Amino acid sequence: MIAMPPVEAGADAGLVHVAEVSVAMGGRLGIHVATTPEHTNAALDDARRAADRVRAWARILSRHEPESRLTRLNRDPRPAVPVGPTLAAALDWGRDVGRRTGGLVDVAMLAERLAAEAGQAEVAPVSRDRTWSLRSRADGRPGGIVVRHRALGFDLDGVGKGWLADRALRLLDRYPGALVDGDGDLAIRVATGDRWEIGVADPRAAGDCLAVFVIDGARAGAGGVFGLATSGTSVHRWERAGTVGHHLIDPWTRRPAQTDVVQATVLAGSAAEAETWAKCAVLVGAAAGIDLLDRAGVAGAVLLMADGRAVALPRTTEWLT
Amino acid sequence: MSGRDYSVAQTGASVTPDTPGPDASAASASRPRPGARGPATRPGGAISVRSKPNPLPMRLAIGAGGIAALSALLVAIAGPTAARVDAVAGGNAAPTTDTPDFGPVRMIVRTVVLQPGQSAPDGSLVVPVATPAPKRQVRIVTCQSGICK
């Protein structure tokens, strides 16, 4: 991409929001740009280019694509497999997330995820050795070498969309503000004098919102970067052989988590962070989840519980209307 | 007295008074006066202790029993009086301090939504209902993947 000069906007310059909305990663992809009126056309062009890049990255990282780099890695019988820079960077983030969450988020649980989708009551142990590593390539080329037991499979669902949204946001650095919506996981940069209003969808009623977050440039500071992501069990849910399952796998039981949280929305410093902690909150339940989110230092969180109650971190109110 | 030595050992035990012997006149000459404490000589020089039981404890017991009986009678007589007064007055009597315990009181609140043009009943509490704020329209929504519109 050609380096372009930044679009300057004064503190009281009227910014306009332009948007490019399309489909990617099996859902909605929205690229929103806050720009001065005279740069709207350029902003729309850059938004479309950013959307194309996101789709290209998704084709590398999706396990649903039969020839994606991730699928080929999972199929490769060798114990050490070279991977390209995009997949290496995503797996590096996944490894980091595993460490920071104490193993609560584990990107190497493909077998368990597939078993849950198939409605299998018990998951056969894939391998006693669940450790894996990412090493630099000896030839100096970008990317890395993934070393793992050949039966260990990787799944970036639950960590990939936020990470992609953050990456796409950086493509729009020349604009005062931007927002990338990766199918509900949002990366946000807000300009001084600008604001983004984002609703938290109520999964029980289409079109209704549980809350509305306001990311205000005056409060967040110029160029403030945030992430807002939602995870839950009420959408990707199925019943097989009389067993109800969903896609969030508890790493300790290796089965869909038994939790009282239907949906968790987290506001954090990046979309990847927000997505990670939202998933954690669902996995551990409301009581432990609120404590976990508080200690993680997220900016705010709203949890919808199975009994219909909505609970939030107290400091969330600073960001709600 | 004949001058014989005698002594009296005074104890707390009751002493069975000597029954007069065949020669009562001779014994009576040396019998002590009624109520007096002191040695009594018996024919033959034997010494015995005579004392009447103290009537005071028995009198106190009888008195206390009488008072208790009288008190019970008074309570039985006075008890139904308050209820009868309430009944005669048609239930509008001033509340007494001795109200029976019927358990926790259940408060029943009846709420009525007033329609335009209606007025509230006397003594009722009118609570103004604020007009609900219109739903906020937002273009951007965070949601679980797959349902975002």
Chai-1 contact restraints between the chains, C-beta under 6 A:
chainA,res_idxA,chainB,res_idxB,connection_type,confidence,min_distance_angstrom,max_distance_angstrom,comment,restraint_id
A,G27,B,S145,contact,1.0,0.0,6.0,A-B,restraint_1
A,G27,B,G146,contact,1.0,0.0,6.0,A-B,restraint_2
A,R28,B,C148,contact,1.0,0.0,6.0,A-B,restraint_3
A,D183,B,S145,contact,1.0,0.0,6.0,A-B,restraint_4
A,D183,B,C148,contact,1.0,0.0,6.0,A-B,restraint_5
A,G184,B,T142,contact,1.0,0.0,6.0,A-B,restraint_6
A,G184,B,C143,contact,1.0,0.0,6.0,A-B,restraint_7
A,G184,B,S145,contact,1.0,0.0,6.0,A-B,restraint_8
A,G184,B,C148,contact,1.0,0.0,6.0,A-B,restraint_9
A,L186,B,T142,contact,1.0,0.0,6.0,A-B,restraint_10
A,E197,B,V138,contact,1.0,0.0,6.0,A-B,restraint_11
A,I198,B,I140,contact,1.0,0.0,6.0,A-B,restraint_12
A,I198,B,T142,contact,1.0,0.0,6.0,A-B,restraint_13
A,G199,B,V138,contact,1.0,0.0,6.0,A-B,restraint_14
A,G199,B,V141,contact,1.0,0.0,6.0,A-B,restraint_15
A,V200,B,T142,contact,1.0,0.0,6.0,A-B,restraint_16
A,A201,B,V141,contact,1.0,0.0,6.0,A-B,restraint_17
A,A201,B,C143,contact,1.0,0.0,6.0,A-B,restraint_18
A,V212,B,R136,contact,1.0,0.0,6.0,A-B,restraint_19
A,V212,B,V138,contact,1.0,0.0,6.0,A-B,restraint_20
A,L228,B,T142,contact,1.0,0.0,6.0,A-B,restraint_21
A,T230,B,T142,contact,1.0,0.0,6.0,A-B,restraint_22
A,T230,B,C143,contact,1.0,0.0,6.0,A-B,restraint_23
A,T230,B,Q144,contact,1.0,0.0,6.0,A-B,restraint_24
A,G232,B,Q144,contact,1.0,0.0,6.0,A-B,restraint_25
A,V235,B,Q144,contact,1.0,0.0,6.0,A-B,restraint_26
A,V235,B,G146,contact,1.0,0.0,6.0,A-B,restraint_27
A,V235,B,I147,contact,1.0,0.0,6.0,A-B,restraint_28
A,T265,B,T142,contact,1.0,0.0,6.0,A-B,restraint_29
